[in-house]
Amino acid sequence: MSTSDTLQAMHAYADEFVALRHDIHQHPELSFKEQRTSDLVAERLQSWGYQVERGLGGTGLVGQLKRGSGQRRLGLRADMDALPIVEQTGLAYASRHQGVMHACGHDGHTSMLLCAAKALAESGRFSGTLNLIFQPAEEYGTADSGAVRMMNDGLFTKYPCDAIFGIHNMPGWPQGHLIFHTGAMMASSDKVVITITGRGGHGAMPHKAVDPVVAAASLVMALQTVVARNVDPMGMGVVTVGVLQAGRANNVIPETAHLELSVRSLDPKVRNLLQERITELVHAQAKSFGCTAQIDYQRGYAVLINTEKETEFARQVGLELLGASQVVPQGAALGGSEDFAFMLEHCPGSYLLIGNGDGAGDCMVHNPGFDFKDGNVVIGAAYWKLLAERFLV
């Protein structure tokens, strides 16, 4: 079957799996609560002849299909969880769960991989082991996310992979285009919680108090120098103060000030430097104003680093399927984060993007008006099928 035939043949599955995506979209489930989605995925995989193991990472599962005598082992991963957002799309298939929404397109990711799973079971030409990984809790945001819990439950011990691949939709690119990136593609994401403690007092007598608000205000400005003066200008670092809370009355100097930071980078060495300098600055700034500081530095997702060989392979599959006009061979790195990074620390592989539209009405992910493009179900599934057939030879 030619590559054009692969894409054309996948259209026969379009109605079934677009309807499936709409069903999943109507029934979104938050991280580690994806029971209905997991049931749906498992039932279909089993009906197509996959060996299914459930309970990895809680609601995660793996569907395995072996064929022929090939020794290569491939992992394909899709995420399943939704976000705590009130949907405002007005779609006929909008969320039925108030305050929960598939605002990141995981309904589409799951449907793409299921569509490919059925096509591979029915007509896939490959020899080897195919491991389809349906992961919970990508949106969890901490180092105890769905990917980590699945690995802690033996994901790569039970289902070793020679390479692993994942896809995420991305608004801002033409719908259906494939975007690749060799090397560091997505940033690490750390959360820093800071409490500055002074001595409360009357606003009219500041000399009898130790004001943590002034220390906090100075710290906000000092933190900006970390990226400006400590990080290599050719590198990337972000230090965002997203929370600054202190006091409740205008004539009262409070006892404490509370700050929360989002810290990101595209280089593990820069990530370590940011932690070192932020920690030093927090204590030094607090001390210079006569205050003390407590800092809780919470490491989140790692830098997502695509390996060169596997990314070039994935890129060539994209070119074979769609042609150069619909492939971006080296797109820009992203400041967002993704727990697929943890899987790539244990197994070579690559994470790629599929464009979700670049028109005026195509809003970004994590927006209450977001919706995954139905046309990407077929394109993404055709890509997965061709990649599996090219890898497992």
C-alpha positions, 0 to 999 in steps of 0.5 A: 500500500502506498503512503497516499493509499494509507491516508486515503484508506484511513478515511473509512474510519473517520465517522466512527472515530470522530464520533468516538472523540465527540463521545469522549469530549462529552464525558471529560475526566480529570487526572487519575479519574479517567475511569470511563475513558479507560473502560472505553479504550480497553473494551475496544482494544480487546475487541480488536485482538490486543492484549490489555493490561489495566491499572498502570498508574491508576487508570492507565493501560497498555494494549499490546499487539505482536505480529510476525517474528520481528524483534523490534518493540515500539511504543506509541502514547496518548494522554486521556485526562481533561482540565478543570475548565468551564467549557464555552464552545456551544458545541452539540457535543460539549462537556456534560460535566460542569467545570471539566473540559477537554481543553487540551485535545486529549480526547483527540489524541486518544481517538487518533491512537485508537483509530490507528490501533484498529487499522493496524489490527485489521490491515497493519503490515508489520513484524514485531511488538506494538505497545499502545500506551494510554496515559492518565494525568498528563495535566497533573503538573507535578513530578508524580504525574501519570507518566511517572506513575505508569513507569513506577508500576513497571511500564518499561519493565513489562513493555520494553520499547526500543523507541517511543513516540507521542503527538500533541495538537497545537493551535497556531499551525495549519490544521494537519501539518506535522511539526518536528524538533530535534533536541530540547523541545519543551521546557521544564516546569518548577513551582516555588513557594516562598514565605517571607516573615517579618514582624507585624505592626501599625502602619503608622509606626513602621519603625516598630515593625519589620515589613515583609511587603517591602522585602517581597516587592524588592525580591520580585524585582531582584528575581528578574536579574536571574535570567537577565544576568545569570543565564547565558543570553543564548539560553532560555529561562523564565521566572514568573511571579504569579502569586504575591499576597500580603496583608488585609488592611491598609493600616496594618503591616502584616507578619508575612508575605507569600509568593509563588513562582513558575520557573522554566528552562530548556536546559537541565543545567540552566534549570539547576542554575535557576534553582541555585540563584533563586534560593540564594536571592530569596534568603539574601533579600529577606535578610537584607530587610531584617526578615526571614524566608522559607522556600519550598522548591518543587521540581515538576516536569523535566525538559523534554528532549527528543533524541536525534535518530528517532526524531529524524525517523519520525520526520521522514515518516511525516514527509513520506505521508504528507510531503514537504509542504505539510511538514515543518522539519524543525519547529521552534521549541516551546515554553510549555511543559509535558510529562512525556519528558519523563518517558524520554529520560528512560527510552529514546524517542520523539514528541511531535505536534500536529497543527490544530488551525491558525485561523482567527477563530482557532484559540489556544489550548487551555482555553474554554473555547478550544476544540480539537479539529476532527480532521486531525483524527484521520491524519494523526491515525494515518501517521501512527499507522505508517510510523508503526509499519516503517519501524516494525520491519 
